[in-house]
Amino acid sequence: MSKNLKGLIYISICALLAALSIILGKYLAINITQSFRISFENLPILIAAIYLGPIPAAAVATVADLVGCILVGYAINPLITLGAAAVGLCGGIAAKCAKDHAAAKAVFAVLAGHLIGSVALKTLGIVIFYGSPFFATLLLRAGIYLITAVAEAGVLYFLGKNKAFTKELGKITAKEKK
C-alpha cells in the first residue's frame, strides 16, 4: 500500500471516529440537565487512543468536540475541549503502557482518559462556564463516568479480542518495512 493511500485511510478512520463521537455524544446522549448528560462520546476517542495513538486520539477528540458543538448549537468551552483532547491523549499514553494485553489496554486507557479528561478537566470547565457547585458537580460526574467507564472498558476489551477488527486496523497502523 502506498504511503499516500495509507495516510488517506488513516485520516479517514480518524474522521469516522470523530463523526461517531459526535453522534454518540450530541445526538444519542441522555440529557440529565443543560450541563449534564450520559453518553458514550468518549468510546470512539478511546478506540483512537488504543489503536492509533495519543496524538491522533487527541485530534479526534478536539475535532469531535468543536464540530459537535457547532452542529448542535452549543457554546464552545475551551476547557471542555481541552478535557476532550486529554481523554484521547491520556488514554493513548496509558494504553501504550499496557503493551499487548487487551484488558489492561482497555482499563488503563479508560481510567486515565476519564479521570484526567472527563472528571477533572471537563468538570472544571462546567464549574467555570455554568457556575455549578464544584463538589456536587465532581461527585455527579465521577458517578456517571464510573458507570460509563465500566461499559466502555468492556467494549474496548472485546474489540481488542476481535481478531477481524484488530487485523484490519493492523493493516493500517503497521509500520512500513524498509
N, C-alpha and C positions, 0 to 999 in steps of 0.2 A: 504494500500500500504506500503510495507516495506521501511525502511529508505534508504537502499542502492538503491533500484529501484527508489525512489523519487529523490535521489541525481543524479542518472544517467540521468533521464529525465530532470532535472534542467540544468545539464551541456549540454545536447543535445540541449535544447532550446537556451542556450547561444551560442553554436557553430552555430546553424542555423541562429540566428540573426547576428552573426559576418559574416557569409558567405553572407547573404543578403546585409549587409552593403558594403562588398567588391564588389558585383555585381552592386549595385546601385551607388557606388562611383567611381569605377575604370572602369567598362565596359559600363555602361549606362549613364555616365555623358556627359554633353555638355561642351567640352573644348573650352574656350574662348582664352586663351593663354597657354604657358607652365606652368604658376603658378596659373592660374585662371580657375575654372570650376564650372558649376552649376550641382548639384546633390542632391539626397535625401539620401546620405550615412548616415546621422545622424538619419533618421527615425527609423531604427531598434535599434539603440543605445538608442533613447528616449523611445521606447517601453520597452526595458530592464529597463530603468531608472524608468518608472512609475510602471511596473508590477513586476519587480524582485528586484529593489532597486539600490542605488547608487554604491555599490561596484561591483556587477555583471555587471552593465552597464559600469562602467569604464574598467572592464576586457574585455567586449565585444568590446569596442571601441579600446582598446590597441591592442588586437589580430587582429581586422579588419584592423587597420592601418598598423601594421607590416607585416602581411601576404599579404595584398593587395599590399603594396609597393614591396615586394619580387616577387609576381606573375607578376606584370606588368613592373618591372624593374626600379621603381622609387628609388631614393636615400632616405634612412630613415632619416628623420629630427626629432630629439628628441623633439623639441619644438612643432612641429605639432602633434606628437604622444601624448605629454602631453596635448595639446589642445583637441585632440580627447577624451582622458580619462576624461578631465574636462567637456566635453559635457555630458558624462554619469554620472559622479559624481555630478555635479551641478544640472543637470536635475533631478536626483533621489532625491537629498535633497529638491529641490524646490517642487517636486511632493508630497513628504511627508507632506509638509506644507499645502497642499490643502485639506487634509483629503479625503473624498469620493466623491467629486464633480468633475465629468468628465471634464467639461470645464475648471475649474480652474487648475486641474492637467495638462491638455494639455498645456494651456497657460503658466503657471509657469515653467514647465519643458522645454518647447521650448525657452522661453525668457532667462532663467538662463543659459541653455546649450549653446545657440548660442552667447549670449553676452560675456560670460566669455571664453568659449572654442573656438568657431568658429571665432568670431570677434576679441577678444583681443589676446588670445594666438597663434592661428594659423596665424593671421596677423603678429604678431611679428616674428614668425618662417619664414614666407615668406620674410619679410623685411630683416632679418638677413641672411637667406640662399641664396636668389636670389638677394639681394641688391636693391629691389624695393623701390621706394619712399614711406615713411611711410604714409603721409596723403592721397595720391592718392589711395594707397592700402587699407587703412582703409575705405575710402568712398566707393570704389567699392565693397569691401567685405560686408560692412554694408548694402548696397543696395541689393546685392544678397541675403543675409540672411534675410533681411526684407521680401522679396517676398517668399523665401523658408519657413520661419517661419510660415507665414500665411497658406500655403498649408499643412505643417506638423502638425500644431495645429489642422486643420480641420480633417485630417486623424486620429490623435490621439483621438480627441473628439468622432468621430463616432465609433472608435474601443472601446472606453470606454463605449459607449451606447449600443454596440452589446452584447446582453445577452449570446449568444453562445460562443463568444470569451472570455468574462470575466469569464464565468462559467468554461471553460476548463482550463484557466490559474489559476483560483481559486483553482482547484483540486490539482495543483502542488505547489502553493505558500502558501496554508493554513498551519498554524502551527499544528503540531501533538498534539492531545489531550492525556494527560497523564492519 
